[in-house]
Amino acid sequence: MAEQSNPGMKVIATGVVLGILAAALGGYTIYTGKVTDVDTSITSGKSDSSLTAQADKVKETLKRDLSIVDTAPDGATVNGTPRLAPLFFPTELWQITLDATKEVTVVDIYDPAAPSIHGDIPNTWFIANNIAGDLGRSDGRVLDADEDGFTNAEEFAAKTCPSAANSYPDLVQISGTNPKLEVVKISKAEALITTDTMFADASQKPSSVNIRIYRNRAEFTPVHRVTVKPGENFGLAKDDQSGRFTVVRFDTREFPDYGGNMVKENVVVIRDNETAAAEKEFILRAGKTPDKHKDLNTPNVKGRLISDKTAILRVTAGSAFGKPEGQFPVQIEGSFVIPGGKADGSELRATLESDDANGSVNIRLDGAESPVNIPKASPKSASPKK
């Protein structure tokens, strides 16, 4: 049987071959600066309209890619090797608008010399630090990929890694720029602490003590009473859960009696966990101090006057952000260590110098000449993203 001819299949096969040749020729001419017209004629003298349309589409694609090559930065390199634009539009070439001129340009994000999409932060910085996804965001400068409380712009300026939570700048800068610390509240304490029902006789060995708290220095109004043992804490009010004071131990001390003779008495040793004074511990003698006593806090007085201001501070970034230790009390004029203040674990120490009517405080970092203002917390602040 004679072999039958199939003209339709020949036309299709011929078209495919022509299409491949056209793409190859176009790819070659990308680097010559020319776009070659593709001949769609067939040797039989017939033509196919669909093949012609496909060829025209290839020509338009080649023209577009050629214009992209022309607008890419001259001399683009990757690790010192010349960067060649591929045949079709690659994900590495981005079209952006320059803020100054409002002109649209195409940049190679892998080219260190290309215009930066986010101001002073090079495109390659995002790529090298594994946050290339932030490049395509309009808010790329203020994003916080590692959720350590610092923006990409802040980490770039400090030369820390934006994709590692254990790499971040100091929480408070000597320059005072954007401190990662805020004031939760400021409270004033004025109270008298005394004991009752504790045996003064040194021959008796107490196991617990009743603490009575008086407010209003002029009248010493009783407001709170609590029974505590060594190792237990108490505050200045019934609902005070701060645990500011700790009963350390019972002890015996000598005091003059009414005849001037020295006698031993039981005392309770209390530690003030928030005082700004160098001496944290004080003693309480058994018995109540008379109202309006004029010699409070002298060695022989039965009672302890508390009069100070305490600011509750909270960190808003770093390793202690969102953790219990990230919120802590500091007295005015007291020194303290900022939790997680430095990523390397070293201490960042400061002194709380003063407060103001706006609810903010001024602190001074050790070794700094000027104080840094710490603002009052906003209602929505200090909630970790994690």
VOGU-3710 file (C-alpha; in Angstrom, 3 decimals, decimal comma):
1> maeqsnpgmk> 0,000/0,000/0,000  1,306/3,348/-0,953  2,112/5,762/1,879  -0,490/8,540/2,256  0,536/12,174/2,498  -0,673/14,308/5,496  -0,259/18,038/4,573  -1,871/19,251/7,819  0,672/17,530/10,013  3,494/18,881/7,859
11> viatgvvlgi> 2,240/22,445/8,269  2,076/22,062/12,069  5,529/20,477/12,267  6,949/23,208/10,074  5,367/25,864/12,318  6,870/24,361/15,467  10,315/24,313/13,925  9,935/27,927/12,823  8,798/28,938/16,302  11,842/27,331/17,916
21> laaalggyti> 14,158/28,962/15,395  12,498/32,337/15,998  12,943/32,109/19,781  16,580/31,060/19,402  17,278/33,841/16,943  15,523/36,378/19,198  17,478/35,200/22,249  20,691/35,693/20,336  19,753/39,166/19,153  18,996/40,322/22,727
31> ytgkvtdvdt> 22,684/40,979/23,100  23,108/42,516/19,628  20,520/45,220/20,232  18,303/44,061/17,285  15,007/42,236/16,960  14,830/40,046/13,843  11,585/39,686/11,933  10,417/36,090/11,707  9,417/34,770/8,281  6,271/32,648/8,566
41> sitsgksdss> 6,128/31,538/4,911  5,980/27,839/4,118  7,781/26,204/1,173  4,515/25,042/-0,332  3,566/28,689/-0,762  0,771/28,478/1,783  0,624/30,260/5,163  -1,234/29,680/8,417  -2,751/32,707/10,212  -2,326/31,154/13,661
51> ltaqadkvke> 1,390/30,648/13,100  1,695/34,253/11,991  -0,010/35,483/15,158  2,279/33,346/17,344  5,327/34,696/15,573  4,149/38,284/16,099  3,675/37,525/19,802  7,252/36,220/20,030  8,518/39,383/18,383  6,673/41,601/20,887
61> tlkrdlsivd> 8,072/39,573/23,795  11,588/39,972/22,473  11,115/43,734/22,126  9,874/43,975/25,734  12,784/41,968/27,094  15,203/44,071/25,108  13,830/47,279/26,682  14,235/45,725/30,138  17,848/44,887/29,393  18,353/48,466/28,256
71> tapdgatvng> 16,923/49,926/31,509  18,776/47,593/33,898  21,703/49,266/35,714  24,924/49,328/33,724  27,656/47,099/35,063  25,370/45,100/37,374  27,403/42,451/39,136  26,912/39,609/41,610  29,973/38,784/43,708  32,131/40,534/41,158
81> tprlaplffp> 30,735/38,599/38,174  28,838/40,519/35,447  25,106/39,916/35,790  23,344/38,974/32,511  19,644/39,650/32,114  17,717/36,452/31,254  15,447/36,157/28,214  12,179/36,765/30,099  11,432/39,269/32,897  13,077/37,827/36,056
91> telwqitlda> 11,991/38,223/39,671  15,330/39,909/40,404  14,470/42,948/38,273  12,022/45,278/40,007  10,171/48,266/38,639  10,143/51,159/41,130  9,352/54,860/41,224  12,105/57,170/42,372  10,703/59,535/45,012  12,754/62,532/43,909
101> tkevtvvdiy> 11,944/62,478/40,188  8,792/60,316/40,159  10,383/58,454/37,275  9,827/54,742/36,857  12,980/52,672/36,611  13,934/49,006/36,750  16,509/47,940/39,314  18,414/44,733/39,865  17,901/43,983/43,583  21,125/41,959/43,636
111> dpaapsihgd> 23,179/44,903/42,410  24,739/46,868/45,325  24,939/49,951/43,100  21,231/49,906/42,167  18,796/52,455/43,674  17,470/51,388/47,090  13,799/50,566/47,365  13,706/51,596/51,049  15,732/54,772/51,329  19,174/54,407/52,865
121> ipntwfiann> 18,859/50,625/53,337  20,508/48,787/50,406  18,409/46,135/48,683  21,230/43,645/49,188  21,022/44,152/52,998  17,531/42,650/53,011  18,710/39,717/50,920  21,891/39,070/52,936  19,905/39,081/56,198  17,249/36,620/54,977
131> iagdlgrsdg> 14,357/39,109/54,928  14,110/39,590/51,150  10,333/39,328/51,503  10,285/42,703/53,262  11,640/44,361/50,110  8,255/44,116/48,418  6,413/45,770/51,293  5,771/49,495/51,352  6,382/49,374/55,131  9,610/47,406/54,755
141> rvldadedgf> 11,566/49,886/56,894  9,317/49,472/59,946  8,722/45,720/59,784  10,171/43,533/62,553  10,820/40,081/61,135  12,404/38,558/64,270  9,862/40,241/66,620  12,524/41,582/68,978  10,927/45,032/69,126  13,289/46,729/66,666
151> tnaeefaakt> 12,395/47,747/63,118  14,485/46,906/60,076  15,614/50,543/59,904  16,754/50,487/63,548  18,649/47,224/63,098  20,299/48,493/59,915  21,477/51,642/61,710  22,840/49,583/64,621  24,430/46,956/62,333  22,547/44,114/64,032
161> cpsaansypd> 20,784/41,175/62,385  17,067/41,771/61,674  16,314/38,056/61,343  17,827/36,941/64,678  15,965/37,744/67,900  19,205/37,489/69,904  20,795/40,296/67,904  19,515/43,787/68,633  20,754/47,271/69,666  20,894/48,592/73,247
171> lvqisgtnpk> 17,358/49,204/74,533  18,277/52,760/75,538  20,790/54,748/73,519  22,965/57,461/75,026  21,672/59,698/72,230  18,183/59,264/73,687  16,697/58,186/70,352  13,548/56,044/70,610  14,192/54,299/73,964  12,677/50,825/74,279
181> levvkiskae> 11,452/51,549/77,791  8,218/53,101/79,065  6,534/54,147/82,300  3,513/52,063/83,309  2,659/54,191/86,351  4,153/56,353/89,096  2,978/55,967/92,680  3,785/57,878/95,830  4,178/56,000/99,115  3,842/57,656/102,497
191> alittdtmfa> 3,141/55,329/105,398  4,319/54,239/108,828  5,174/50,571/109,427  4,983/49,267/112,999  4,624/45,950/114,818  2,257/44,827/117,541  1,776/41,614/119,537  5,449/40,721/119,153  7,114/39,981/122,486  9,801/42,534/123,269
201> dasqkpssvn> 11,266/40,241/125,902  14,383/38,686/124,373  13,715/35,455/126,301  10,707/34,850/124,058  11,293/33,485/120,555  8,694/34,813/118,100  7,766/32,830/114,977  5,580/35,462/113,297  4,855/39,160/113,626  1,858/41,397/113,098
211> iriyrnraef> 2,647/44,308/110,802  0,391/47,364/111,032  0,445/50,037/108,322  -0,587/53,646/108,994  -1,267/56,242/106,293  -1,426/60,047/106,432  1,646/61,269/108,234  -0,277/63,961/110,087  -2,701/61,532/111,708  -1,246/58,059/111,026
221> tpvhrvtvkp> -4,593/56,525/110,115  -4,431/52,708/110,366  -5,212/51,114/106,989  -3,721/47,647/106,911  -2,664/44,786/109,148  -1,008/41,503/108,168  0,646/38,576/109,977  3,885/37,436/108,339  6,715/35,004/108,966  10,377/35,118/107,917
231> genfglakdd> 10,620/34,757/104,154  7,151/36,209/103,509  6,351/39,519/101,803  3,869/42,323/102,389  2,905/45,655/100,836  1,588/48,977/102,058  -2,087/48,161/101,458  -4,363/45,155/101,668  -4,598/44,865/97,900  -0,905/45,643/97,328
241> qsgrftvvrf> 0,576/42,582/95,608  3,959/44,128/94,888  5,674/42,347/97,787  7,789/45,397/98,368  8,834/44,366/101,896  10,230/41,011/103,039  10,498/39,722/106,608  14,117/38,567/106,734  14,522/37,218/110,306  14,057/37,884/114,001
251> dtrefpdygg> 17,006/39,235/115,983  17,931/40,771/119,349  19,307/44,262/119,889  20,117/46,401/122,925  18,213/49,593/123,732  18,146/51,915/126,764  15,184/51,496/129,110  13,497/54,326/131,018  16,230/54,167/133,656  18,983/54,424/131,060
261> nmvkenvvvi> 20,038/50,791/131,367  20,734/48,783/128,200  18,392/45,826/127,767  17,978/43,286/125,009  14,826/43,272/122,915  13,399/41,176/120,111  13,332/42,964/116,791  12,250/41,943/113,309  14,552/42,639/110,355  12,707/43,919/107,245
271> rdnetaaaek> 14,124/44,343/103,739  12,748/47,088/101,481  12,971/45,587/97,995  12,341/48,872/96,202  14,194/51,491/98,208  16,643/53,739/96,444  18,731/53,945/99,621  21,998/52,044/99,814  20,834/50,318/103,009  18,005/47,934/102,152
281> efilragktp> 17,318/46,473/105,594  15,877/48,082/108,704  14,588/46,848/112,056  11,249/47,211/113,799  10,951/47,173/117,579  7,944/45,696/119,301  5,143/48,142/120,011  3,469/51,066/118,289  4,960/54,491/117,751  2,948/57,309/119,354
291> dkhkdlntpn> 0,900/59,408/116,933  2,705/62,368/115,375  6,073/61,189/116,655  8,739/63,759/115,853  11,775/61,509/115,766  10,789/58,841/113,258  13,535/56,591/111,870  15,970/57,349/114,678  17,610/54,210/116,165  15,360/54,046/119,228
301> vkgrlisdkt> 11,996/54,694/117,563  9,403/51,929/117,294  8,377/52,299/113,686  9,597/53,024/110,165  8,427/55,943/108,030  8,209/55,289/104,275  8,053/58,348/102,005  9,077/57,991/98,351  7,976/57,736/94,709  8,185/54,561/92,687
311> ailrvtagsa> 7,918/54,241/88,898  6,907/50,946/87,301  8,998/50,626/84,141  8,511/48,203/81,270  10,803/47,244/78,383  9,245/47,162/74,929  11,958/45,234/73,095  14,781/42,758/73,627  14,962/39,390/75,366  12,838/40,462/78,378
321> fgkpegqfpv> 10,040/41,928/76,242  6,687/40,442/77,289  8,208/38,476/80,176  7,623/39,041/83,924  11,122/40,444/84,434  10,442/42,990/81,698  8,270/45,043/84,079  9,887/46,255/87,286  9,723/49,029/89,937  12,359/51,722/90,410
331> qiegsfvipg> 12,349/54,481/92,985  13,092/58,062/92,110  16,849/58,570/92,568  17,335/54,813/92,526  19,807/52,935/90,296  18,767/49,865/88,325  19,716/47,411/85,589  17,555/47,390/82,450  16,484/43,743/81,875  17,774/42,465/78,537
341> gkadgselra> 19,289/45,899/77,998  22,054/44,479/75,816  21,800/41,465/73,541  25,234/40,176/74,586  24,036/39,780/78,194  26,139/42,575/79,643  24,433/44,998/82,030  22,913/48,285/80,955  22,722/50,321/84,163  20,941/53,610/84,783
351> tlesddangs> 19,623/55,915/87,516  16,058/57,220/87,650  16,592/60,918/88,286  13,159/62,550/88,240  9,551/62,421/87,072  7,271/65,063/85,572  3,601/66,020/85,444  3,108/64,123/82,175  3,852/60,772/83,775  7,256/60,344/82,128
361> vnirldgaes> 10,621/60,027/83,881  14,207/60,990/83,181  16,917/58,365/83,481  20,662/58,659/83,060  22,710/55,772/81,701  25,934/55,079/83,561  28,671/57,133/81,942  26,254/59,393/80,026  26,328/63,188/80,332  22,666/63,848/79,535
371> pvnipkaspk> 19,479/62,158/80,752  17,052/60,279/78,515  13,319/60,893/78,780  11,237/57,729/79,140  7,637/58,340/78,018  4,427/57,223/79,668  3,060/53,990/78,205  0,273/54,205/75,660  -2,786/51,986/76,259  -1,873/49,600/73,415
381> saspkk> 1,878/49,369/73,996  4,179/46,622/75,291  2,255/43,630/73,944  4,744/41,224/72,354  3,921/39,902/68,907  4,873/36,375/69,750
//
